[in-house]
């Protein structure tokens, strides 16, 4: 177990990882996956992925269903704001107070 730092080789020098596309490709194939070379650029990778999906039939059998529903949250927010404004207006201090007897004092 290491407490931290770099992994060191038999010679005591730090081990430097190297990019090995062939090993990555073999690993992907062994796991039933596919390796895509990202150094080719985003457009090329996107085309390769789309081609793979089309050729392997990965898009077949996928059930895509979109349902559009009416949204009424704006109406509820509006009614809430009206209720809040009404409560504020009715509860505001207008300088007039009611006595317990019901008479208004100015």
Biopython code that builds the backbone (N, CA, C, O; Angstrom):
import numpy as np
from Bio.PDB.StructureBuilder import StructureBuilder

atoms = [
    (1, "UNK", "N", (0.833, -1.190, 0.000)),
    (1, "UNK", "CA", (0.000, 0.000, 0.000)),
    (1, "UNK", "C", (0.875, 1.251, 0.000)),
    (1, "UNK", "O", (1.854, 1.363, 0.738)),
    (2, "UNK", "N", (0.475, 2.185, -0.863)),
    (2, "UNK", "CA", (1.186, 3.470, -0.946)),
    (2, "UNK", "C", (0.378, 4.538, -0.230)),
    (2, "UNK", "O", (-0.853, 4.537, -0.241)),
    (3, "UNK", "N", (1.104, 5.439, 0.385)),
    (3, "UNK", "CA", (0.426, 6.554, 1.052)),
    (3, "UNK", "C", (0.118, 7.657, 0.065)),
    (3, "UNK", "O", (-0.767, 8.475, 0.316)),
    (4, "UNK", "N", (0.818, 7.701, -1.045)),
    (4, "UNK", "CA", (0.580, 8.747, -2.034)),
    (4, "UNK", "C", (1.803, 8.882, -2.914)),
    (4, "UNK", "O", (2.763, 8.125, -2.773)),
    (5, "UNK", "N", (1.772, 9.831, -3.810)),
    (5, "UNK", "CA", (2.913, 10.056, -4.677)),
    (5, "UNK", "C", (2.756, 9.325, -5.992)),
    (5, "UNK", "O", (1.646, 9.032, -6.438)),
    (6, "UNK", "N", (3.916, 9.029, -6.616)),
    (6, "UNK", "CA", (3.921, 8.397, -7.932)),
    (6, "UNK", "C", (4.211, 6.916, -7.801)),
    (6, "UNK", "O", (4.899, 6.479, -6.878)),
    (7, "UNK", "N", (3.683, 6.159, -8.729)),
    (7, "UNK", "CA", (4.030, 4.743, -8.803)),
    (7, "UNK", "C", (5.436, 4.668, -9.373)),
    (7, "UNK", "O", (5.769, 5.367, -10.331)),
    (8, "UNK", "N", (6.247, 3.824, -8.784)),
    (8, "UNK", "CA", (7.634, 3.719, -9.218)),
    (8, "UNK", "C", (7.891, 2.330, -9.785)),
    (8, "UNK", "O", (7.344, 1.331, -9.318)),
    (9, "UNK", "N", (8.736, 2.300, -10.798)),
    (9, "UNK", "CA", (9.114, 1.043, -11.429)),
    (9, "UNK", "C", (10.193, 0.335, -10.635)),
    (9, "UNK", "O", (10.576, 0.763, -9.546)),
    (10, "UNK", "N", (10.678, -0.770, -11.214)),
    (10, "UNK", "CA", (11.720, -1.553, -10.537)),
    (10, "UNK", "C", (13.002, -0.762, -10.350)),
    (10, "UNK", "O", (13.767, -1.013, -9.419)),
    (11, "UNK", "N", (13.234, 0.202, -11.245)),
    (11, "UNK", "CA", (14.453, 1.009, -11.149)),
    (11, "UNK", "C", (14.304, 2.189, -10.188)),
    (11, "UNK", "O", (15.248, 2.955, -9.989)),
    (12, "UNK", "N", (13.117, 2.334, -9.592)),
    (12, "UNK", "CA", (12.899, 3.409, -8.641)),
    (12, "UNK", "C", (12.418, 4.702, -9.270)),
    (12, "UNK", "O", (12.086, 5.651, -8.559)),
    (13, "UNK", "N", (12.375, 4.752, -10.595)),
    (13, "UNK", "CA", (11.921, 5.949, -11.296)),
    (13, "UNK", "C", (10.392, 5.953, -11.396)),
    (13, "UNK", "O", (9.771, 4.891, -11.426)),
    (14, "UNK", "N", (9.782, 7.150, -11.447)),
    (14, "UNK", "CA", (8.322, 7.204, -11.606)),
    (14, "UNK", "C", (7.892, 6.568, -12.923)),
    (14, "UNK", "O", (8.549, 6.740, -13.950)),
    (15, "UNK", "N", (6.786, 5.833, -12.883)),
    (15, "UNK", "CA", (6.238, 5.183, -14.066)),
    (15, "UNK", "C", (5.419, 6.216, -14.832)),
    (15, "UNK", "O", (4.569, 6.898, -14.259)),
    (16, "UNK", "N", (5.683, 6.324, -16.134)),
    (16, "UNK", "CA", (4.948, 7.247, -16.990)),
    (16, "UNK", "C", (4.011, 6.431, -17.871)),
    (16, "UNK", "O", (4.453, 5.569, -18.630)),
    (17, "UNK", "N", (2.708, 6.709, -17.764)),
    (17, "UNK", "CA", (1.723, 5.994, -18.587)),
    (17, "UNK", "C", (1.825, 6.463, -20.017)),
    (17, "UNK", "O", (2.084, 7.638, -20.281)),
    (18, "UNK", "N", (1.624, 5.548, -20.934)),
    (18, "UNK", "CA", (1.663, 5.882, -22.353)),
    (18, "UNK", "C", (0.318, 5.558, -22.978)),
    (18, "UNK", "O", (-0.335, 4.584, -22.606)),
    (19, "UNK", "N", (-0.077, 6.363, -23.908)),
    (19, "UNK", "CA", (-1.315, 6.152, -24.652)),
    (19, "UNK", "C", (-1.102, 4.989, -25.615)),
    (19, "UNK", "O", (-0.214, 5.035, -26.467)),
    (20, "UNK", "N", (-1.920, 3.946, -25.475)),
    (20, "UNK", "CA", (-1.789, 2.756, -26.311)),
    (20, "UNK", "C", (-3.150, 2.420, -26.909)),
    (20, "UNK", "O", (-3.918, 1.659, -26.321)),
    (21, "UNK", "N", (-3.454, 2.993, -28.092)),
    (21, "UNK", "CA", (-4.765, 2.757, -28.698)),
    (21, "UNK", "C", (-5.031, 1.285, -28.991)),
    (21, "UNK", "O", (-6.171, 0.836, -28.874)),
    (22, "UNK", "N", (-4.009, 0.527, -29.366)),
    (22, "UNK", "CA", (-4.219, -0.893, -29.672)),
    (22, "UNK", "C", (-4.681, -1.656, -28.431)),
    (22, "UNK", "O", (-5.576, -2.497, -28.513)),
    (23, "UNK", "N", (-4.076, -1.366, -27.297)),
    (23, "UNK", "CA", (-4.484, -2.029, -26.052)),
    (23, "UNK", "C", (-5.904, -1.614, -25.661)),
    (23, "UNK", "O", (-6.689, -2.442, -25.200)),
    (24, "UNK", "N", (-6.230, -0.344, -25.845)),
    (24, "UNK", "CA", (-7.584, 0.120, -25.530)),
    (24, "UNK", "C", (-8.617, -0.512, -26.447)),
    (24, "UNK", "O", (-9.708, -0.871, -26.005)),
    (25, "UNK", "N", (-8.276, -0.649, -27.722)),
    (25, "UNK", "CA", (-9.171, -1.281, -28.692)),
    (25, "UNK", "C", (-9.402, -2.743, -28.313)),
    (25, "UNK", "O", (-10.534, -3.223, -28.360)),
    (26, "UNK", "N", (-8.335, -3.452, -27.938)),
    (26, "UNK", "CA", (-8.453, -4.856, -27.536)),
    (26, "UNK", "C", (-9.294, -4.990, -26.269)),
    (26, "UNK", "O", (-10.111, -5.904, -26.151)),
    (27, "UNK", "N", (-9.092, -4.085, -25.333)),
    (27, "UNK", "CA", (-9.863, -4.106, -24.094)),
    (27, "UNK", "C", (-11.349, -3.877, -24.370)),
    (27, "UNK", "O", (-12.204, -4.551, -23.796)),
    (28, "UNK", "N", (-11.645, -2.933, -25.240)),
    (28, "UNK", "CA", (-13.048, -2.650, -25.587)),
    (28, "UNK", "C", (-13.691, -3.848, -26.263)),
    (28, "UNK", "O", (-14.824, -4.204, -25.939)),
    (29, "UNK", "N", (-12.988, -4.473, -27.194)),
    (29, "UNK", "CA", (-13.533, -5.638, -27.895)),
    (29, "UNK", "C", (-13.725, -6.817, -26.939)),
    (29, "UNK", "O", (-14.705, -7.553, -27.049)),
    (30, "UNK", "N", (-12.795, -6.994, -26.008)),
    (30, "UNK", "CA", (-12.911, -8.094, -25.039)),
    (30, "UNK", "C", (-14.136, -7.910, -24.150)),
    (30, "UNK", "O", (-14.740, -8.886, -23.705)),
    (31, "UNK", "N", (-14.494, -6.678, -23.899)),
    (31, "UNK", "CA", (-15.660, -6.395, -23.067)),
    (31, "UNK", "C", (-16.941, -6.250, -23.857)),
    (31, "UNK", "O", (-17.983, -5.921, -23.290)),
    (32, "UNK", "N", (-16.882, -6.494, -25.173)),
    (32, "UNK", "CA", (-18.081, -6.376, -26.002)),
    (32, "UNK", "C", (-18.405, -4.942, -26.379)),
    (32, "UNK", "O", (-19.528, -4.639, -26.782)),
    (33, "UNK", "N", (-17.428, -4.066, -26.248)),
    (33, "UNK", "CA", (-17.657, -2.662, -26.576)),
    (33, "UNK", "C", (-16.944, -2.262, -27.843)),
    (33, "UNK", "O", (-16.529, -3.110, -28.633)),
    (34, "UNK", "N", (-16.809, -0.995, -28.029)),
    (34, "UNK", "CA", (-16.178, -0.456, -29.228)),
    (34, "UNK", "C", (-15.296, 0.712, -28.825)),
    (34, "UNK", "O", (-15.679, 1.517, -27.976)),
    (35, "UNK", "N", (-14.124, 0.811, -29.424)),
    (35, "UNK", "CA", (-13.186, 1.890, -29.144)),
    (35, "UNK", "C", (-13.327, 2.949, -30.232)),
    (35, "UNK", "O", (-13.295, 2.627, -31.419)),
    (36, "UNK", "N", (-13.480, 4.192, -29.838)),
    (36, "UNK", "CA", (-13.558, 5.306, -30.775)),
    (36, "UNK", "C", (-12.373, 6.221, -30.515)),
    (36, "UNK", "O", (-12.139, 6.643, -29.383)),
    (37, "UNK", "N", (-11.633, 6.523, -31.564)),
    (37, "UNK", "CA", (-10.432, 7.344, -31.463)),
    (37, "UNK", "C", (-10.819, 8.815, -31.405)),
    (37, "UNK", "O", (-11.236, 9.393, -32.408)),
    (38, "UNK", "N", (-10.682, 9.416, -30.235)),
    (38, "UNK", "CA", (-11.076, 10.812, -30.042)),
    (38, "UNK", "C", (-10.072, 11.800, -30.620)),
    (38, "UNK", "O", (-10.364, 12.991, -30.733)),
    (39, "UNK", "N", (-8.898, 11.314, -30.985)),
    (39, "UNK", "CA", (-7.911, 12.222, -31.565)),
    (39, "UNK", "C", (-8.276, 12.596, -32.992)),
    (39, "UNK", "O", (-7.678, 13.513, -33.555)),
    (40, "UNK", "N", (-9.238, 11.913, -33.587)),
    (40, "UNK", "CA", (-9.645, 12.186, -34.969)),
    (40, "UNK", "C", (-10.507, 13.438, -35.078)),
    (40, "UNK", "O", (-10.710, 13.944, -36.181)),
    (41, "UNK", "N", (-11.004, 13.935, -33.990)),
    (41, "UNK", "CA", (-11.859, 15.124, -34.009)),
    (41, "UNK", "C", (-13.297, 14.762, -33.688)),
    (41, "UNK", "O", (-13.729, 13.629, -33.895)),
    (42, "UNK", "N", (-14.027, 15.738, -33.182)),
    (42, "UNK", "CA", (-15.396, 15.504, -32.711)),
    (42, "UNK", "C", (-16.332, 15.083, -33.839)),
    (42, "UNK", "O", (-17.176, 14.208, -33.646)),
    (43, "UNK", "N", (-16.193, 15.689, -35.006)),
    (43, "UNK", "CA", (-17.077, 15.352, -36.124)),
    (43, "UNK", "C", (-16.876, 13.913, -36.561)),
    (43, "UNK", "O", (-17.841, 13.188, -36.801)),
    (44, "UNK", "N", (-15.629, 13.505, -36.664)),
    (44, "UNK", "CA", (-15.313, 12.135, -37.076)),
    (44, "UNK", "C", (-15.835, 11.138, -36.047)),
    (44, "UNK", "O", (-16.403, 10.108, -36.410)),
    (45, "UNK", "N", (-15.649, 11.435, -34.790)),
    (45, "UNK", "CA", (-16.125, 10.538, -33.733)),
    (45, "UNK", "C", (-17.648, 10.436, -33.774)),
    (45, "UNK", "O", (-18.197, 9.339, -33.661)),
    (46, "UNK", "N", (-18.329, 11.556, -33.934)),
    (46, "UNK", "CA", (-19.795, 11.547, -34.005)),
    (46, "UNK", "C", (-20.271, 10.717, -35.191)),
    (46, "UNK", "O", (-21.236, 9.962, -35.076)),
    (47, "UNK", "N", (-19.601, 10.854, -36.320)),
    (47, "UNK", "CA", (-19.970, 10.050, -37.495)),
    (47, "UNK", "C", (-19.726, 8.569, -37.242)),
    (47, "UNK", "O", (-20.553, 7.735, -37.610)),
    (48, "UNK", "N", (-18.594, 8.230, -36.613)),
    (48, "UNK", "CA", (-18.291, 6.825, -36.309)),
    (48, "UNK", "C", (-19.320, 6.226, -35.356)),
    (48, "UNK", "O", (-19.753, 5.089, -35.544)),
    (49, "UNK", "N", (-19.711, 6.981, -34.341)),
    (49, "UNK", "CA", (-20.694, 6.492, -33.378)),
    (49, "UNK", "C", (-22.042, 6.296, -34.069)),
    (49, "UNK", "O", (-22.706, 5.282, -33.851)),
    (50, "UNK", "N", (-22.450, 7.252, -34.896)),
    (50, "UNK", "CA", (-23.726, 7.127, -35.617)),
    (50, "UNK", "C", (-23.700, 5.923, -36.547)),
    (50, "UNK", "O", (-24.677, 5.178, -36.630)),
    (51, "UNK", "N", (-22.593, 5.731, -37.244)),
    (51, "UNK", "CA", (-22.467, 4.588, -38.151)),
    (51, "UNK", "C", (-22.535, 3.284, -37.368)),
    (51, "UNK", "O", (-23.183, 2.332, -37.804)),
    (52, "UNK", "N", (-21.870, 3.232, -36.211)),
    (52, "UNK", "CA", (-21.888, 2.035, -35.373)),
    (52, "UNK", "C", (-23.308, 1.720, -34.908)),
    (52, "UNK", "O", (-23.736, 0.567, -34.944)),
    (53, "UNK", "N", (-24.017, 2.725, -34.482)),
    (53, "UNK", "CA", (-25.399, 2.517, -34.021)),
    (53, "UNK", "C", (-26.272, 2.024, -35.159)),
    (53, "UNK", "O", (-27.082, 1.116, -34.970)),
    (54, "UNK", "N", (-26.119, 2.613, -36.346)),
    (54, "UNK", "CA", (-26.918, 2.190, -37.496)),
    (54, "UNK", "C", (-26.576, 0.769, -37.936)),
    (54, "UNK", "O", (-27.475, -0.024, -38.215)),
    (55, "UNK", "N", (-25.295, 0.442, -38.000)),
    (55, "UNK", "CA", (-24.866, -0.870, -38.476)),
    (55, "UNK", "C", (-25.169, -1.988, -37.495)),
    (55, "UNK", "O", (-25.502, -3.099, -37.907)),
    (56, "UNK", "N", (-25.059, -1.714, -36.223)),
    (56, "UNK", "CA", (-25.280, -2.742, -35.208)),
    (56, "UNK", "C", (-26.750, -2.869, -34.845)),
    (56, "UNK", "O", (-27.128, -3.774, -34.101)),
    (57, "UNK", "N", (-27.577, -1.981, -35.358)),
    (57, "UNK", "CA", (-28.997, -2.049, -35.045)),
    (57, "UNK", "C", (-29.304, -1.687, -33.604)),
    (57, "UNK", "O", (-30.313, -2.121, -33.049)),
    (58, "UNK", "N", (-28.435, -0.892, -32.999)),
    (58, "UNK", "CA", (-28.644, -0.539, -31.593)),
    (58, "UNK", "C", (-29.857, 0.359, -31.407)),
    (58, "UNK", "O", (-30.411, 0.437, -30.311)),
    (59, "UNK", "N", (-30.267, 1.030, -32.460)),
    (59, "UNK", "CA", (-31.421, 1.909, -32.340)),
    (59, "UNK", "C", (-32.731, 1.186, -32.558)),
    (59, "UNK", "O", (-33.793, 1.747, -32.288)),
    (60, "UNK", "N", (-32.684, -0.068, -33.048)),
    (60, "UNK", "CA", (-33.903, -0.831, -33.290)),
    (60, "UNK", "C", (-34.499, -1.313, -31.980)),
    (60, "UNK", "O", (-33.783, -1.652, -31.038)),
    (61, "UNK", "N", (-35.785, -1.337, -31.942)),
    (61, "UNK", "CA", (-36.457, -1.853, -30.768)),
    (61, "UNK", "C", (-36.514, -0.889, -29.615)),
    (61, "UNK", "O", (-37.013, -1.229, -28.542)),
    (62, "UNK", "N", (-36.021, 0.285, -29.816)),
    (62, "UNK", "CA", (-36.075, 1.273, -28.745)),
    (62, "UNK", "C", (-37.435, 1.946, -28.801)),
    (62, "UNK", "O", (-37.836, 2.484, -29.833)),
    (63, "UNK", "N", (-38.119, 1.910, -27.708)),
    (63, "UNK", "CA", (-39.455, 2.499, -27.648)),
    (63, "UNK", "C", (-39.331, 3.959, -27.227)),
    (63, "UNK", "O", (-39.060, 4.273, -26.067)),
    (64, "UNK", "N", (-39.534, 4.832, -28.193)),
    (64, "UNK", "CA", (-39.499, 6.256, -27.882)),
    (64, "UNK", "C", (-40.917, 6.789, -27.876)),
    (64, "UNK", "O", (-41.637, 6.695, -28.869)),
    (65, "UNK", "N", (-41.299, 7.339, -26.767)),
    (65, "UNK", "CA", (-42.637, 7.867, -26.661)),
    (65, "UNK", "C", (-42.549, 9.224, -25.986)),
    (65, "UNK", "O", (-41.975, 9.367, -24.907)),
    (66, "UNK", "N", (-43.116, 10.189, -26.629)),
    (66, "UNK", "CA", (-43.118, 11.535, -26.080)),
    (66, "UNK", "C", (-44.562, 11.938, -25.838)),
    (66, "UNK", "O", (-45.429, 11.752, -26.692)),
    (67, "UNK", "N", (-44.792, 12.472, -24.703)),
    (67, "UNK", "CA", (-46.138, 12.873, -24.354)),
    (67, "UNK", "C", (-46.119, 14.348, -23.985)),
    (67, "UNK", "O", (-45.362, 14.764, -23.109)),
    (68, "UNK", "N", (-46.929, 15.113, -24.634)),
    (68, "UNK", "CA", (-46.977, 16.536, -24.340)),
    (68, "UNK", "C", (-48.193, 16.798, -23.466)),
    (68, "UNK", "O", (-49.320, 16.445, -23.814)),
    (69, "UNK", "N", (-47.945, 17.410, -22.351)),
    (69, "UNK", "CA", (-49.032, 17.701, -21.426)),
    (69, "UNK", "C", (-49.152, 19.205, -21.241)),
    (69, "UNK", "O", (-48.176, 19.946, -21.360)),
    (70, "UNK", "N", (-50.343, 19.625, -20.952)),
    (70, "UNK", "CA", (-50.563, 21.044, -20.684)),
    (70, "UNK", "C", (-49.993, 21.368, -19.306)),
    (70, "UNK", "O", (-50.095, 20.570, -18.374)),
    (71, "UNK", "N", (-49.407, 22.522, -19.195)),
    (71, "UNK", "CA", (-48.819, 22.939, -17.936)),
    (71, "UNK", "C", (-49.594, 24.136, -17.402)),
    (71, "UNK", "O", (-49.800, 25.130, -18.098)),
    (72, "UNK", "N", (-50.011, 24.014, -16.163)),
    (72, "UNK", "CA", (-50.812, 25.076, -15.569)),
    (72, "UNK", "C", (-50.103, 25.732, -14.393)),
    (72, "UNK", "O", (-50.736, 26.443, -13.612)),
    (73, "UNK", "N", (-48.800, 25.505, -14.254)),
    (73, "UNK", "CA", (-48.128, 26.071, -13.093)),
    (73, "UNK", "C", (-48.144, 27.596, -13.120)),
    (73, "UNK", "O", (-48.166, 28.231, -12.065)),
    (74, "UNK", "N", (-48.134, 28.196, -14.322)),
    (74, "UNK", "CA", (-48.164, 29.657, -14.388)),
    (74, "UNK", "C", (-49.452, 30.205, -13.779)),
    (74, "UNK", "O", (-49.443, 31.230, -13.096)),
    (75, "UNK", "N", (-50.546, 29.515, -14.033)),
    (75, "UNK", "CA", (-51.824, 29.942, -13.479)),
    (75, "UNK", "C", (-51.792, 29.863, -11.953)),
    (75, "UNK", "O", (-52.278, 30.765, -11.272)),
    (76, "UNK", "N", (-51.218, 28.782, -11.418)),
    (76, "UNK", "CA", (-51.141, 28.644, -9.967)),
    (76, "UNK", "C", (-50.230, 29.702, -9.357)),
    (76, "UNK", "O", (-50.526, 30.225, -8.282)),
    (77, "UNK", "N", (-49.131, 30.021, -10.027)),
    (77, "UNK", "CA", (-48.245, 31.075, -9.537)),
    (77, "UNK", "C", (-48.972, 32.416, -9.547)),
    (77, "UNK", "O", (-48.864, 33.188, -8.595)),
    (78, "UNK", "N", (-49.712, 32.696, -10.619)),
    (78, "UNK", "CA", (-50.460, 33.941, -10.730)),
    (78, "UNK", "C", (-51.497, 34.050, -9.607)),
    (78, "UNK", "O", (-51.614, 35.093, -8.962)),
    (79, "UNK", "N", (-52.246, 32.970, -9.380)),
    (79, "UNK", "CA", (-53.248, 32.992, -8.308)),
    (79, "UNK", "C", (-52.586, 33.158, -6.939)),
    (79, "UNK", "O", (-53.120, 33.844, -6.067)),
    (80, "UNK", "N", (-51.439, 32.537, -6.756)),
    (80, "UNK", "CA", (-50.707, 32.702, -5.504)),
    (80, "UNK", "C", (-50.258, 34.133, -5.288)),
    (80, "UNK", "O", (-50.339, 34.656, -4.176)),
    (81, "UNK", "N", (-49.779, 34.773, -6.366)),
    (81, "UNK", "CA", (-49.364, 36.170, -6.250)),
    (81, "UNK", "C", (-50.547, 37.084, -5.943)),
    (81, "UNK", "O", (-50.422, 38.027, -5.161)),
    (82, "UNK", "N", (-51.678, 36.806, -6.552)),
    (82, "UNK", "CA", (-52.880, 37.606, -6.261)),
    (82, "UNK", "C", (-53.267, 37.411, -4.793)),
    (82, "UNK", "O", (-53.599, 38.376, -4.105)),
    (83, "UNK", "N", (-53.225, 36.167, -4.314)),
    (83, "UNK", "CA", (-53.548, 35.902, -2.910)),
    (83, "UNK", "C", (-52.590, 36.597, -1.963)),
    (83, "UNK", "O", (-53.004, 37.158, -0.949)),
    (84, "UNK", "N", (-51.306, 36.561, -2.296)),
    (84, "UNK", "CA", (-50.302, 37.231, -1.463)),
    (84, "UNK", "C", (-50.545, 38.740, -1.450)),
    (84, "UNK", "O", (-50.495, 39.364, -0.390)),
    (85, "UNK", "N", (-50.810, 39.338, -2.629)),
    (85, "UNK", "CA", (-51.048, 40.781, -2.709)),
    (85, "UNK", "C", (-52.305, 41.163, -1.925)),
    (85, "UNK", "O", (-52.324, 42.189, -1.244)),
    (86, "UNK", "N", (-53.342, 40.351, -2.019)),
    (86, "UNK", "CA", (-54.580, 40.624, -1.294)),
    (86, "UNK", "C", (-54.348, 40.537, 0.217)),
    (86, "UNK", "O", (-54.831, 41.383, 0.969)),
    (87, "UNK", "N", (-53.615, 39.527, 0.655)),
    (87, "UNK", "CA", (-53.318, 39.391, 2.082)),
    (87, "UNK", "C", (-52.472, 40.568, 2.559)),
    (87, "UNK", "O", (-52.688, 41.081, 3.657)),
    (88, "UNK", "N", (-51.522, 40.996, 1.750)),
    (88, "UNK", "CA", (-50.704, 42.151, 2.122)),
    (88, "UNK", "C", (-51.561, 43.402, 2.223)),
    (88, "UNK", "O", (-51.432, 44.174, 3.173)),
    (89, "UNK", "N", (-52.444, 43.605, 1.235)),
    (89, "UNK", "CA", (-53.262, 44.816, 1.201)),
    (89, "UNK", "C", (-54.232, 44.852, 2.379)),
    (89, "UNK", "O", (-54.449, 45.905, 2.980)),
    (90, "UNK", "N", (-54.804, 43.716, 2.701)),
    (90, "UNK", "CA", (-55.753, 43.673, 3.817)),
    (90, "UNK", "C", (-55.049, 43.783, 5.161)),
    (90, "UNK", "O", (-55.651, 44.256, 6.125)),
    (91, "UNK", "N", (-53.816, 43.369, 5.252)),
    (91, "UNK", "CA", (-53.124, 43.387, 6.522)),
    (91, "UNK", "C", (-52.205, 44.569, 6.709)),
    (91, "UNK", "O", (-51.542, 44.669, 7.741)),
    (92, "UNK", "N", (-52.143, 45.464, 5.749)),
    (92, "UNK", "CA", (-51.204, 46.576, 5.871)),
    (92, "UNK", "C", (-51.669, 47.573, 6.920)),
    (92, "UNK", "O", (-52.857, 47.647, 7.238)),
    (93, "UNK", "N", (-50.746, 48.323, 7.444)),
    (93, "UNK", "CA", (-51.030, 49.311, 8.483)),
    (93, "UNK", "C", (-51.387, 50.620, 7.789)),
    (93, "UNK", "O", (-50.517, 51.273, 7.212)),
    (94, "UNK", "N", (-52.643, 51.003, 7.840)),
    (94, "UNK", "CA", (-53.097, 52.228, 7.175)),
    (94, "UNK", "C", (-53.171, 53.399, 8.133)),
    (94, "UNK", "O", (-53.585, 54.494, 7.754)),
    (95, "UNK", "N", (-52.771, 53.172, 9.370)),
    (95, "UNK", "CA", (-52.852, 54.255, 10.350)),
    (95, "UNK", "C", (-54.176, 54.242, 11.091)),
    (95, "UNK", "O", (-54.367, 55.015, 12.030)),
    (96, "UNK", "N", (-55.080, 53.386, 10.688)),
    (96, "UNK", "CA", (-56.368, 53.279, 11.382)),
    (96, "UNK", "C", (-56.420, 51.954, 12.114)),
    (96, "UNK", "O", (-55.965, 50.928, 11.608)),
    (97, "UNK", "N", (-56.969, 51.990, 13.285)),
    (97, "UNK", "CA", (-57.084, 50.756, 14.060)),
    (97, "UNK", "C", (-58.532, 50.640, 14.558)),
    (97, "UNK", "O", (-59.228, 51.630, 14.779)),
    (98, "UNK", "N", (-58.933, 49.414, 14.715)),
    (98, "UNK", "CA", (-60.271, 49.174, 15.254)),
    (98, "UNK", "C", (-60.173, 48.942, 16.755)),
    (98, "UNK", "O", (-59.309, 48.206, 17.232)),
    (99, "UNK", "N", (-61.071, 49.581, 17.484)),
    (99, "UNK", "CA", (-61.162, 49.307, 18.913)),
    (99, "UNK", "C", (-61.930, 48.000, 19.089)),
    (99, "UNK", "O", (-62.640, 47.556, 18.187)),
    (100, "UNK", "N", (-61.782, 47.406, 20.237)),
    (100, "UNK", "CA", (-62.534, 46.169, 20.472)),
    (100, "UNK", "C", (-64.038, 46.342, 20.296)),
    (100, "UNK", "O", (-64.753, 45.381, 20.011)),
    (101, "UNK", "N", (-64.503, 47.554, 20.464)),
    (101, "UNK", "CA", (-65.934, 47.793, 20.315)),
    (101, "UNK", "C", (-66.340, 47.887, 18.834)),
    (101, "UNK", "O", (-67.528, 47.947, 18.519)),
    (102, "UNK", "N", (-65.351, 47.898, 17.932)),
    (102, "UNK", "CA", (-65.661, 47.987, 16.506)),
    (102, "UNK", "C", (-65.574, 49.382, 15.957)),
    (102, "UNK", "O", (-65.775, 49.583, 14.759)),
    (103, "UNK", "N", (-65.274, 50.385, 16.819)),
    (103, "UNK", "CA", (-65.157, 51.767, 16.353)),
    (103, "UNK", "C", (-63.768, 51.994, 15.777)),
    (103, "UNK", "O", (-62.787, 51.438, 16.271)),
    (104, "UNK", "N", (-63.684, 52.811, 14.731)),
    (104, "UNK", "CA", (-62.420, 53.113, 14.084)),
    (104, "UNK", "C", (-61.755, 54.277, 14.791)),
    (104, "UNK", "O", (-62.397, 55.290, 15.070)),
    (105, "UNK", "N", (-60.458, 54.136, 15.083)),
    (105, "UNK", "CA", (-59.701, 55.199, 15.703)),
    (105, "UNK", "C", (-58.692, 55.687, 14.673)),
    (105, "UNK", "O", (-57.961, 54.884, 14.092)),
    (106, "UNK", "N", (-58.645, 56.985, 14.444)),
    (106, "UNK", "CA", (-57.699, 57.538, 13.473)),
    (106, "UNK", "C", (-56.536, 58.170, 14.152)),
    (106, "UNK", "O", (-55.639, 58.689, 13.487)),
]
sb = StructureBuilder()
sb.init_structure("model")
sb.init_model(0)
sb.init_chain("A")
sb.init_seg("    ")
for serial, (resi, resn, name, xyz) in enumerate(atoms, 1):
    if name == "N":
        sb.init_residue(resn, " ", resi, " ")
    sb.init_atom(name, np.array(xyz, "f"), 0.0, 1.0, " ", f" {name:<3s}", serial, name[0])
structure = sb.get_structure()
